[in-house]
Amino acid sequence: MRSIRIPADRVGTIIGKGGETKKMLESISGIKIIVDKEGEVTFNEEKEGVDPLKALQLMDVIKAIGRGFNPDKATRLFDDDEYFDVIDLKEVVGDRSNQLGRIRGRLIGTGGKTRQLIEDLTGCYMSVYGNTVCLIGNSVSLPVAKHAVELILNGSEHATVYHYLESERPRLRIAEMGFDL
């Protein structure tokens, strides 16, 4: 049995309306999931016939939903060459809560513009939830999105970050076409 704790306010999201999301995750992974009200999600990946890779992917999908992604975006992690990365904002700003709010605001941008640009230009998904920023992307786009987030966290101006993302677009397009870089 494996167990993952997610925030209590995300339990409803992982279950879904009428249990739809939970059923979908069980169907894709082939693994039965148990969710309690406190946010404890358990599943048995040692059951006969369970693909060990699907168990690892399911763990990442559950973590992603727990960190603010909607289930449709999180299920992208069941695809090959898709990865989940978590950056702890407290490691960057420490325990100063006023700085956490400021840095979250910088990552999201006015009206969500910065987050949207990072997603659009890299093809990654991004979620700023609590004290973390999380990314879902492939082996080519994820490092680009992560670097853009790190630039913002280290105080770079948004224009610098947008310029960096624009400069990486040709490389990302080539990778999308399936050519090795």
C-alpha positions as CSV (number, residue, x, y, z in Angstrom):
1,M,0.0,0.0,0.0
2,R,1.2,3.5,-0.8
3,S,-0.2,6.6,0.8
4,I,-0.1,10.3,-0.3
5,R,-1.5,13.2,1.7
6,I,-3.1,16.1,-0.2
7,P,-4.6,19.3,1.2
8,A,-8.2,18.7,2.5
9,D,-9.6,21.4,0.2
10,R,-8.4,19.3,-2.8
11,V,-10.2,16.1,-1.8
12,G,-13.3,17.0,-3.7
13,T,-11.3,17.6,-6.8
14,I,-9.6,14.2,-6.7
15,I,-13.0,12.5,-6.2
16,G,-14.8,14.6,-8.8
17,K,-18.5,15.0,-9.3
18,G,-20.2,11.7,-8.6
19,G,-16.8,10.1,-8.3
20,E,-16.0,10.6,-11.9
21,T,-12.4,11.8,-11.5
22,K,-11.5,8.9,-9.1
23,K,-13.1,6.4,-11.6
24,M,-11.1,7.9,-14.5
25,L,-7.8,7.7,-12.6
26,E,-8.6,4.1,-11.6
27,S,-9.5,3.2,-15.2
28,I,-6.3,4.7,-16.7
29,S,-3.9,3.3,-14.1
30,G,-5.7,0.0,-13.3
31,I,-5.2,0.7,-9.6
32,K,-8.0,1.0,-7.0
33,I,-7.8,4.4,-5.1
34,I,-9.1,5.1,-1.6
35,V,-9.6,8.7,-0.5
36,D,-10.5,9.8,3.0
37,K,-12.0,13.2,4.1
38,E,-8.7,14.4,5.7
39,G,-6.8,14.1,2.4
40,E,-5.1,10.7,2.7
41,V,-5.1,9.0,-0.7
42,T,-4.0,5.3,-0.6
43,F,-3.7,2.7,-3.3
44,N,-2.1,-0.8,-3.6
45,E,0.4,-0.9,-6.4
46,E,1.6,-4.4,-5.3
47,K,-1.6,-6.1,-6.5
48,E,-1.0,-8.6,-9.2
49,G,-1.2,-7.3,-12.8
50,V,-0.4,-3.7,-11.8
51,D,2.1,-1.9,-14.1
52,P,4.8,-0.4,-11.7
53,L,5.2,2.5,-14.1
54,K,1.5,3.3,-13.9
55,A,1.7,3.3,-10.1
56,L,4.5,5.9,-10.2
57,Q,2.6,8.0,-12.7
58,L,-0.5,7.7,-10.6
59,M,1.4,9.1,-7.6
60,D,2.6,12.1,-9.6
61,V,-1.0,12.7,-10.9
62,I,-2.4,12.6,-7.3
63,K,0.4,15.0,-6.2
64,A,-0.3,17.3,-9.1
65,I,-4.1,17.4,-8.4
66,G,-3.2,18.0,-4.7
67,R,-1.0,21.0,-5.8
68,G,-3.7,22.8,-7.7
69,F,-3.9,21.3,-11.2
70,N,-7.2,20.3,-12.6
71,P,-7.5,16.5,-13.2
72,D,-7.5,16.9,-17.0
73,K,-4.2,18.6,-17.0
74,A,-2.7,16.3,-14.3
75,T,-3.6,13.1,-16.4
76,R,-1.0,14.3,-18.9
77,L,1.5,12.7,-16.5
78,F,0.3,9.3,-17.7
79,D,1.9,10.0,-21.1
80,D,5.5,9.0,-21.7
81,D,8.1,11.8,-21.4
82,E,5.8,13.9,-19.2
83,Y,7.2,15.0,-15.8
84,F,6.1,16.8,-12.7
85,D,8.3,19.3,-10.9
86,V,7.6,21.1,-7.6
87,I,9.5,24.3,-6.5
88,D,9.1,25.2,-2.8
89,L,8.8,29.0,-2.6
90,K,9.8,29.0,1.1
91,E,13.3,27.8,0.0
92,V,13.6,31.0,-2.0
93,V,12.1,33.6,0.4
94,G,12.2,31.9,3.8
95,D,9.4,32.2,6.3
96,R,8.6,35.9,5.5
97,S,4.9,35.6,4.7
98,N,4.7,39.0,3.1
99,Q,7.5,37.9,0.6
100,L,5.5,34.7,-0.2
101,G,2.5,36.8,-1.3
102,R,4.7,39.1,-3.4
103,I,6.6,36.2,-5.1
104,R,3.3,34.4,-5.9
105,G,2.0,37.6,-7.4
106,R,5.1,38.0,-9.6
107,L,4.7,34.4,-10.8
108,I,1.1,34.8,-11.7
109,G,1.4,38.3,-13.0
110,T,-1.4,40.9,-13.6
111,G,-4.5,39.0,-14.6
112,G,-2.6,35.8,-14.8
113,K,-0.5,37.1,-17.7
114,T,2.9,35.8,-16.6
115,R,1.6,32.3,-15.8
116,Q,-0.3,32.2,-19.1
117,L,2.8,33.3,-21.1
118,I,5.0,30.7,-19.5
119,E,2.3,28.0,-20.3
120,D,1.7,29.3,-23.9
121,L,5.4,29.7,-24.9
122,T,6.6,26.4,-23.3
123,G,3.6,24.1,-23.6
124,C,3.9,23.3,-19.9
125,Y,1.2,23.6,-17.3
126,M,1.9,25.7,-14.3
127,S,0.1,26.0,-10.9
128,V,0.9,28.4,-8.0
129,Y,-0.7,26.8,-4.9
130,G,0.1,27.5,-1.3
131,N,3.9,27.7,-0.9
132,T,4.7,25.9,-4.1
133,V,4.9,26.5,-7.9
134,C,4.4,23.3,-9.9
135,L,5.1,22.5,-13.5
136,I,4.0,19.7,-15.8
137,G,5.9,19.3,-19.1
138,N,8.0,17.1,-21.3
139,S,11.8,16.7,-21.1
140,V,12.4,19.6,-23.5
141,S,9.8,22.2,-22.4
142,L,10.0,21.6,-18.6
143,P,13.6,22.8,-18.1
144,V,12.7,26.0,-20.1
145,A,9.6,26.7,-18.0
146,K,11.6,25.9,-14.8
147,H,14.3,28.3,-15.7
148,A,11.8,31.0,-16.5
149,V,10.2,30.5,-13.0
150,E,13.7,30.6,-11.4
151,L,14.5,33.8,-13.2
152,I,11.3,35.4,-11.7
153,L,12.1,33.9,-8.2
154,N,15.6,35.4,-8.4
155,G,14.2,38.9,-9.1
156,S,14.6,39.2,-12.9
157,E,12.3,41.7,-14.6
158,H,9.4,40.2,-16.4
159,A,10.6,41.6,-19.7
160,T,13.8,39.6,-19.3
161,V,11.9,36.4,-18.7
162,Y,9.6,37.0,-21.7
163,H,12.6,37.6,-23.9
164,Y,14.2,34.4,-22.6
165,L,11.0,32.4,-23.4
166,E,10.8,34.0,-26.9
167,S,14.4,33.1,-27.6
168,E,13.7,29.4,-26.7
169,R,10.6,29.1,-28.9
170,P,12.5,27.9,-32.1
171,R,14.2,25.1,-30.0
172,L,10.9,24.1,-28.5
173,R,9.2,24.0,-32.0
174,I,12.0,21.8,-33.4
175,A,11.5,19.4,-30.4
176,E,7.8,19.4,-31.0
177,M,8.4,18.1,-34.5
178,G,10.3,15.2,-33.1
179,F,13.8,16.1,-34.0
180,D,16.5,15.4,-31.4
181,L,18.4,18.5,-30.3
